[in-house]
């Protein structure tokens, strides 16, 4: 099972981002839903057996396994088998796309959070569809 992570180097970040107040959970959920609804209908229609989950923070095991550097932040995570690598019948358990609210809030200015949430959702969905990190860099989705 593939395990892809959306990483963000936040060395260039200003110090104020980490001190801003946390966004209400319901508002953050709406931002994620808005990112999904804004996808082209063909993309939304191609989603099958994938769960989009919002977590406050990545688990310690996710951070350890990610190989993150000390200045990197985990915004999102795709856990599953990309559609391009699937064979035969479908899996019983859905693939998961996890969006981490805390790291986004700490790393991104509040006015920029909606755009970064949309970018993170797009990035993780690209993994679901089998797009590699190299190709995402070319498309500026990294």
Backbone bond lengths (Angstrom), bond angles and torsions (degrees), N, CA, C in turn:
res aa  C-N    CA-C-N  psi(-1)  N-CA   C-N-CA  omega(-1)  CA-C   N-CA-C  phi
1 X - - - 1.452 - - 1.518 108.84 -
2 X 1.285 117.61 129.28 1.454 122.70 -179.26 1.525 109.92 -73.99
3 X 1.300 114.73 150.74 1.456 120.76 179.83 1.519 106.41 -137.84
4 X 1.321 117.40 103.24 1.456 122.23 -175.49 1.517 109.16 -111.71
5 X 1.325 114.95 144.73 1.449 120.25 -177.29 1.518 110.65 -127.28
6 X 1.316 116.33 141.73 1.468 121.62 173.22 1.516 105.68 -95.68
7 X 1.296 115.31 113.53 1.453 121.06 -177.31 1.516 109.24 -107.04
8 X 1.298 115.01 151.45 1.457 119.11 175.44 1.520 108.07 -137.89
9 X 1.315 116.95 121.60 1.460 120.19 173.50 1.518 106.59 -79.13
10 X 1.313 115.56 120.09 1.458 117.36 -176.45 1.523 111.86 -112.08
11 X 1.304 116.88 31.14 1.461 120.48 177.41 1.525 111.15 -64.49
12 X 1.329 117.06 -30.18 1.453 120.97 -177.56 1.528 112.36 -82.90
13 X 1.313 117.16 -3.98 1.458 121.66 -176.05 1.528 112.26 -66.88
14 X 1.308 115.78 144.56 1.456 120.24 172.60 1.523 110.45 -73.62
15 X 1.308 117.28 158.16 1.453 120.63 -177.47 1.513 112.83 -72.30
16 X 1.314 118.83 -17.40 1.461 120.06 -175.37 1.522 112.52 -72.11
17 X 1.326 118.41 -27.10 1.467 119.87 -174.61 1.515 111.63 -58.55
18 X 1.327 118.13 -40.15 1.455 121.48 -177.62 1.522 113.27 -70.77
19 X 1.320 118.51 -15.30 1.461 121.30 -176.71 1.515 113.47 -100.63
20 X 1.303 117.54 -0.07 1.463 119.66 -178.47 1.515 110.12 -78.83
21 X 1.302 117.18 153.13 1.456 120.75 -176.35 1.522 111.83 -69.67
22 X 1.327 115.39 151.38 1.459 122.05 -178.21 1.527 110.92 -70.08
23 X 1.309 114.45 143.91 1.460 121.45 177.60 1.526 108.94 -78.00
24 X 1.283 115.64 143.15 1.457 121.91 175.61 1.539 109.60 -58.99
25 X 1.321 115.96 138.47 1.472 122.21 -175.24 1.532 112.19 -58.44
26 X 1.324 117.35 -40.82 1.471 121.02 -179.47 1.527 110.69 -65.04
27 X 1.315 117.72 -38.74 1.469 120.55 178.52 1.522 110.30 -66.30
28 X 1.329 116.93 -42.11 1.456 120.29 178.73 1.532 110.28 -62.62
29 X 1.316 116.44 -41.60 1.475 121.06 177.83 1.540 109.96 -59.97
30 X 1.331 116.64 -40.90 1.466 120.05 178.19 1.532 111.43 -63.66
31 X 1.328 117.27 -36.73 1.463 120.18 177.39 1.531 110.99 -63.20
32 X 1.325 116.50 -41.19 1.468 120.76 178.54 1.529 109.49 -66.30
33 X 1.323 116.53 -43.69 1.469 119.85 178.34 1.531 111.00 -62.58
34 X 1.325 116.46 -40.43 1.467 120.67 178.51 1.534 110.18 -62.93
35 X 1.323 116.93 -38.55 1.465 120.26 178.03 1.527 110.70 -62.49
36 X 1.332 116.74 -39.13 1.474 120.50 178.06 1.524 111.30 -67.94
37 X 1.313 116.69 -45.58 1.465 121.38 -177.65 1.528 111.11 -65.18
38 X 1.332 116.88 -28.65 1.465 120.33 -178.13 1.531 113.17 -77.66
39 X 1.328 116.72 -7.87 1.466 119.47 178.03 1.520 110.11 -69.50
40 X 1.323 116.83 151.32 1.467 118.83 176.48 1.534 110.33 -58.24
41 X 1.333 117.60 144.76 1.472 120.63 -179.26 1.524 113.46 -53.81
42 X 1.315 118.12 -35.63 1.470 120.36 179.82 1.529 111.19 -64.54
43 X 1.327 116.89 -35.97 1.467 120.75 178.54 1.525 109.47 -70.37
44 X 1.333 116.01 -48.90 1.475 119.16 178.85 1.520 110.64 -58.13
45 X 1.328 117.02 -41.17 1.457 120.94 -179.10 1.513 113.73 -67.62
46 X 1.331 117.18 -21.34 1.465 121.03 -178.99 1.525 112.63 -87.93
47 X 1.329 117.24 -6.45 1.462 120.21 178.85 1.526 109.30 -73.83
48 X 1.313 115.88 127.93 1.456 120.85 -177.82 1.519 109.43 -146.09
49 X 1.311 116.59 125.38 1.455 122.65 175.48 1.533 111.83 58.78
50 X 1.324 115.29 47.91 1.455 120.97 176.12 1.532 107.87 -134.89
51 X 1.321 115.81 132.64 1.463 121.91 179.42 1.520 109.19 -106.05
52 X 1.319 116.59 132.81 1.460 122.14 174.94 1.523 107.00 -101.31
53 X 1.333 115.16 119.24 1.460 121.78 -172.51 1.527 109.08 -122.02
54 X 1.321 116.26 141.32 1.464 121.36 174.62 1.521 107.64 -109.08
55 X 1.317 115.04 126.43 1.466 121.38 175.29 1.517 107.89 -120.87
56 X 1.314 115.69 151.26 1.465 119.79 178.80 1.530 110.05 -67.47
57 X 1.336 117.59 -48.14 1.469 122.79 -176.43 1.525 109.88 -141.43
58 X 1.332 117.20 153.49 1.469 118.85 172.91 1.527 109.32 -70.08
59 X 1.323 115.71 147.94 1.465 120.73 176.77 1.528 109.02 -72.01
60 X 1.319 115.88 154.80 1.467 121.17 179.78 1.521 111.05 -55.79
61 X 1.320 117.25 -40.17 1.473 119.98 -179.87 1.530 111.61 -65.56
62 X 1.325 117.76 -34.41 1.467 120.96 177.13 1.526 110.62 -66.73
63 X 1.308 115.89 -40.71 1.466 120.15 178.51 1.527 111.04 -67.14
64 X 1.337 117.57 -44.28 1.464 120.93 179.01 1.523 110.79 -61.52
65 X 1.334 116.02 -46.92 1.463 120.76 -176.60 1.523 112.60 -69.66
66 X 1.323 117.53 -21.07 1.460 120.61 -175.46 1.517 113.20 -74.10
67 X 1.322 117.17 -21.91 1.455 119.54 -176.84 1.521 112.49 70.23
68 X 1.309 116.55 25.47 1.466 121.09 179.99 1.513 111.66 -62.24
69 X 1.313 114.81 144.86 1.454 120.14 171.78 1.518 109.43 -79.29
70 X 1.309 117.79 167.65 1.474 120.67 -176.87 1.523 113.86 -64.21
71 X 1.333 118.09 -19.41 1.470 120.21 -179.10 1.522 112.15 -107.54
72 X 1.333 117.14 13.49 1.459 121.41 -179.98 1.522 110.50 -100.41
73 X 1.318 115.10 154.92 1.455 122.15 -179.63 1.519 108.69 -130.09
74 X 1.311 116.85 139.69 1.460 122.45 178.98 1.527 108.80 -96.04
75 X 1.347 116.69 110.97 1.460 122.25 179.44 1.514 111.92 -92.26
76 X 1.314 116.58 -35.10 1.454 120.69 -175.65 1.503 110.55 -151.87
77 X 1.321 114.55 164.76 1.459 120.79 -175.38 1.518 108.78 -150.03
78 X 1.319 116.80 130.69 1.462 121.58 172.01 1.507 107.48 -108.21
79 X 1.322 116.14 125.07 1.454 121.91 177.46 1.521 107.03 -122.84
80 X 1.312 116.46 116.39 1.451 120.08 -179.78 1.509 111.27 159.63
81 X 1.292 114.88 -166.73 1.455 122.24 177.84 1.517 107.74 -110.15
82 X 1.342 116.87 116.87 1.469 118.57 179.95 1.521 111.13 -55.99
83 X 1.306 115.49 147.95 1.473 120.77 -177.60 1.521 112.01 -55.33
84 X 1.313 117.31 -33.12 1.464 120.56 -178.58 1.524 112.79 -71.58
85 X 1.334 117.34 -13.91 1.465 120.94 -178.63 1.525 112.79 -108.03
86 X 1.308 117.84 1.56 1.459 121.11 -177.62 1.522 110.78 -78.94
87 X 1.315 113.90 144.97 1.460 119.69 176.54 1.519 109.14 -130.66
88 X 1.304 116.54 146.88 1.462 121.54 174.64 1.513 113.90 60.45
89 X 1.336 114.71 -144.77 1.465 122.48 -175.63 1.511 112.91 -65.58
90 X 1.294 114.89 164.44 1.457 121.72 -179.25 1.514 112.42 -73.87
91 X 1.312 115.33 160.61 1.457 120.16 176.83 1.522 109.43 -82.99
92 X 1.327 115.59 155.79 1.456 120.04 179.66 1.524 111.82 -75.70
93 X 1.324 116.02 -42.13 1.457 119.98 -179.33 1.521 109.13 -91.44
94 X 1.319 117.29 142.02 1.470 118.61 179.36 1.528 111.34 -72.96
95 X 1.327 115.45 153.06 1.452 120.13 166.97 1.526 105.93 -64.76
96 X 1.337 115.63 161.19 1.468 119.40 -179.69 1.520 110.19 -128.09
97 X 1.293 114.19 136.14 1.458 121.32 168.48 1.517 105.23 -116.21
98 X 1.327 115.32 121.03 1.457 120.89 -177.96 1.525 108.22 -112.02
99 X 1.318 115.87 129.62 1.465 122.70 175.29 1.523 106.67 -109.79
100 X 1.335 116.36 126.18 1.465 121.43 -176.20 1.524 110.51 -98.84
101 X 1.325 115.56 113.23 1.456 121.91 -175.10 1.527 112.66 -68.11
102 X 1.327 117.59 -48.02 1.462 121.18 -175.10 1.524 114.00 -56.52
103 X 1.330 117.92 -52.50 1.468 118.19 -180.00 1.529 113.29 -60.38
104 X 1.322 117.28 -37.60 1.462 119.81 177.69 1.526 110.40 -64.00
105 X 1.313 117.22 -43.63 1.463 120.51 -179.12 1.526 111.94 -64.26
106 X 1.331 116.12 -38.67 1.464 119.47 -177.73 1.529 112.81 -75.90
107 X 1.319 117.22 -27.31 1.462 121.11 -171.72 1.512 114.57 -99.01
108 X 1.302 117.23 -18.64 1.464 121.41 -170.76 1.527 109.30 -122.49
109 X 1.315 116.30 136.63 1.459 119.94 176.41 1.537 108.65 -61.27
110 X 1.336 118.78 143.09 1.466 120.89 -177.21 1.523 114.95 -50.80
111 X 1.323 117.92 -37.77 1.474 119.02 -179.14 1.529 111.77 -68.42
112 X 1.346 117.26 -20.71 1.460 121.43 -177.69 1.523 113.25 -98.36
113 X 1.325 118.02 -5.82 1.466 120.96 -177.15 1.529 111.98 -61.04
114 X 1.333 121.00 -45.28 1.475 118.28 -179.77 1.528 112.94 -56.09
115 X 1.312 117.77 -43.27 1.467 120.64 180.00 1.528 111.00 -66.87
116 X 1.331 117.44 -39.81 1.465 119.69 -179.00 1.525 111.49 -71.42
117 X 1.335 117.31 -34.69 1.467 120.08 174.54 1.529 109.15 -61.85
118 X 1.330 117.16 -46.71 1.471 120.68 179.38 1.520 110.37 -60.79
119 X 1.307 116.72 -42.75 1.475 121.09 179.50 1.525 110.78 -63.34
120 X 1.321 116.95 -41.56 1.463 121.11 -179.73 1.529 110.43 -66.00
121 X 1.327 117.23 -43.99 1.471 120.68 177.60 1.526 109.48 -60.32
122 X 1.317 117.72 -45.24 1.467 121.56 178.91 1.523 110.96 -61.33
123 X 1.324 116.74 -42.33 1.460 121.72 -179.44 1.530 110.97 -61.14
124 X 1.323 116.04 -48.74 1.471 119.52 -178.02 1.529 111.14 -68.64
125 X 1.324 117.34 -37.06 1.474 119.79 175.79 1.525 110.85 -64.93
126 X 1.318 116.96 -34.27 1.464 119.53 176.46 1.523 110.18 -60.63
127 X 1.332 117.22 -40.33 1.477 119.91 175.12 1.527 110.27 -61.02
128 X 1.309 116.79 -42.97 1.467 121.39 178.24 1.530 110.71 -55.73
129 X 1.328 116.09 -39.44 1.466 120.87 -179.85 1.529 112.73 -84.82
130 X 1.339 117.63 2.55 1.454 121.13 174.17 1.513 115.94 92.26
131 X 1.312 118.24 12.97 1.457 121.17 179.29 1.537 108.30 -77.61
132 X 1.322 116.39 130.87 1.459 121.65 -178.62 1.528 111.10 -80.23
133 X 1.325 115.54 163.18 1.471 120.73 176.20 1.525 110.47 -59.81
134 X 1.332 117.08 -39.18 1.460 120.38 179.70 1.532 110.98 -60.81
135 X 1.324 115.71 -45.77 1.472 119.47 179.91 1.533 110.16 -66.79
136 X 1.333 117.34 -37.12 1.458 119.26 178.65 1.529 111.14 -64.71
137 X 1.325 116.65 -35.29 1.473 119.52 176.35 1.522 109.33 -62.09
138 X 1.333 116.23 -43.07 1.468 120.01 178.08 1.528 111.15 -61.01
139 X 1.338 116.97 -36.24 1.457 122.31 -179.01 1.529 112.23 -87.08
140 X 1.326 116.76 -0.79 1.462 123.66 -176.50 1.521 112.57 59.95
141 X 1.341 115.80 39.66 1.471 121.81 175.11 1.522 111.37 -106.96
142 X 1.310 117.40 17.04 1.475 119.54 -178.93 1.494 112.42 -94.97
